[in-house]
Amino acid sequence: MSQFDVVVIGAGPGGYIAAIRAAQLGFKTACIDAGVDKAGDAPALGGTCLNVGCIPSKALLQSSEHFHAAQHDFAEHGITVGDVKFDAAKMIERKDAIVTKLTGGIKFLFQKNKVTSLFGTASFVGKNGDFWQLEVDDAGEKTTVEGKHIIVATGSTPRPLPLVDIDNVNVLDNEGALNLTEVPAKLGVIGAGVIGLEMGSVWNRVGSEVTILEASPVFLAAADQQIAKEAFKYFTREQGLHIELGVKLNKITSGESKVSVEFVSAKGEAKTAEFDKLIVAIGRVPNTHGLNAEAVGLQKDDRGFIVVDGECRTNLPNVWAIGDVVRGPMLAHKASDEGVAVAERIAGQKPHLDFNTIPWVIYTDPEIAWVGKTEEQLKAEGVEYKKGTSGFAANGRAMGLGKAKGTVKILADAKTDRILGVHMIGPMVSELITEGVVGMEFSASSEDIARIVHAHPTLSEVVHEAALAVDKRALHG
């Protein structure tokens, strides 16, 4: 029987990073994962994020943006193109190649850092002295491994919709949405969250008529509403996404080639919409199925999340849990940082992880990103604040890129000027938001950002202007 200092269950962005960091710290480490490639005939590390989530979706977003630019934007640059054609199968092939390269990269990193990679599903068996016993099931071939420390990083799965079954033929989850080889004439999306907006944007740009149905009466409720309202305008008026908020679904019928959705609009009108394909993107739920948690008393809450303290310790000694399977935002970078932190805690270190400075990004066009408190949250909490905003419309770099749309907003404490939140919509704000994250991590004031020299011409100058605007001394607006 193999014994390890640390055994990680799951090789997603939380698990594989935790395993690598544990190995770097001198622990004999194993990582157990049951992921397979698209063909289903070989192991594939990386979890949902790398195989059917973050990475492949960004590949498709980029491809669709290029196609849209060739059709609509090149002419203003003096570039004339002929009959632009789109090959969905080729786009998917490119996406798959990127995924294959990156999953292979994790395998290389495991070898480099001497992490033992075990294929199969893992479940708790019991305890043998100081070691936890896990059964690894590889298609019926079962082995047992032992670990002094166990890190559960089993991630999440798409939240099911009771009205219809996901078949990934006509009714799709995120995986099915990433593998369409033909452009559906009419595409329906249930859910106007990150996945719904990103996938809706991809297929809208390449020719689908996209309708997004959202139960919430508020668009992007988690985002600052000034930014959310601006995004809604871009998506609906300029890009042609049809977004209905406050809907109540009544019935979904999936036929041989069509999917019918019956719903009630926010105004109380009964409606029926028919689609060629329907994407269900109503969130995700923690994946604890098969862990045999009950047998060892691993505590879960009423929503299925593994209960942990502020340092990711479960109720069992030397059993930890990270990522989507525990409280907090379901974000790959949050899982990775938790993985690093747990490995370092096992080594006796005191790492720091602040949930208040974890950035959020939606990779639409324009992109949306934020960190910290929204204006709505500050009002609800009774916090006195001041704000500064600046737009990309007058930014030379943005104009040169042909992407002069969007806004940066900085919220700061009214008395101390400490930055409380940064909110953005515009070009490449997925990169720009890091300035806000760093500033907040170091307890910066808006004055600190305003006093930093920003290169010209760059998109970051809009962040600089927003910081100046907090003190009502913007120079370009």
ABEGO torsion letter per residue (X at the ends): XBBBABBBBEABAAAAAAAAAAAAAGBBBBBBBABBBAAGABBBBGEAAAAABAAAAAAAAAAAAAAAAAAAAAAAAGBBBBBBBBBAAAAAAAAAAAAAAAAAAAAAAAAAAGBBBBBEBBBBAEBBEABBBBBBBBGGBBBBBBBABBBBBAEBBBBBBAABBBAGAABBBAAAAAABABBBABBBBBEABAAAAAAAAAAAAAGBBBBBBBABABBGAABBAAAAAAAAAAAAAAAGBBBBBGBBBABBBBBAABBBBBBBBAAGBBBBBBBABBBBBAEBBBBABGAGAAAAGBBBBAAGBBBBBAAGBBABBGBBBBEAABBEBBBAAAAAAAAAAAAAAAAGBBBBBBAAABBBBBABOBBBBBBEBBAAAAAAAGBBBBBBBBBAAABAAAAAAGABBEBBBBBBBAAAGBBABBBBBEBGAAAAAAAAAAAAAAGBBAAAAAABBBBOBBAAAAAAAAAAAAAGABAAX
